[in-house]
């Protein structure tokens, strides 16, 4: 998104950016927010002369009256100062790049999104995997990750469990890690389950892991993922999935943009609510869910975790720009600007993202037919 930064105007406030010409819906040109209310309060109290009437008399014959007058004036000054400070110095949760991104993390474009997502999820769930999966990480266990990308999870786990063998798969070489330190128990391969089989023997894997892949997977890709996971897992082997459900709210702009994105995903046979349905879908393919957890992350929590997931959301929309921008009829710059406005409002309204973690055990020797798959 760095390419769009230099082209944007610097507005003085969130409220002014909210009425920018790039609003999502006709009715969203003036979305309400806590920020805009505060700026209106600021303009209302800027002039102190409207609250405090300075004395014009140089002498007085009533000392008590003068004392009371001074005390009242001092009290008024203190009340005004307190009110003014509350409105004028309300600190932003994050240092912004400009008014449209007033609540966005500083320099988020330069951060490694995959690396940040890995450690944010590790902190959110207090581990890299759910607790009931840990007994599987024993000597010579085979652990694979689908959609490993830069390998943050694989490399972290391989360091923690050096006696296990780890294989990371992704759809092309460009997405696989490059130039990272070589670990003897880690390898990376190109593999796309949607278009074929993994280069692995039947019943040869102990754990299959995948995280945050739903944005890139349609119904067919998920069906093939469940089928291949069931094929390569040993009897009693585990599949471990972490996914998020993106349905923020809090302003007209947020909700309009979200519904637009969800509609585009539906047209591509992608289910943005799949995270809430994975338990039932795993059962349809011969897996038994043995552990599941959901966690909410508030964008405007003011904590490092909320800031990290804000950056992750921005990066994810950037990854989807080639699909979403044309579908919305926006240029790339306009799309990026719109995304920043929406995510900034998610922070300002303290909207949240819900993450779901599932751990399921392979319980049947043969995979049920695909017809049992519930989309």
Buried (B, 14 or more C-beta within 10 A) or exposed (E): BEEBBEEBEEBEBBBBBBEBEBBBBEEBBEBEBBBBEBBEBBEEBEEEEEEEEEEEEEEEEEEEEBEEBEEEBEEBEEEBEEBBEEBEEEEBBBEBBBBBBBBBBEEBBEBEBBBBBBBBBBEBBEEBBBEEBEEBBEEEBBBBBBBBBBBBBBBBBBEEBEEBBBBBBBBEEEBBBEEBEEBEBBBBBEBBBBEEBBEBEEBBBBBBBBBBBBBBBBBBBBBBBBBBBBBBBBEEBBBBBBBBBBBBEBBBBBBBBBEBBBEBBEEEEBBBEBBBBBBEBBBBBBBEBBBBBEBEBBBBBEEEBBBBBBBBBBBBBBEBBEBBBEBBEBEBBBBBBBBBBBBBBBBBBBBBBBBBBBBBBBEEEEBBEEEEBEE
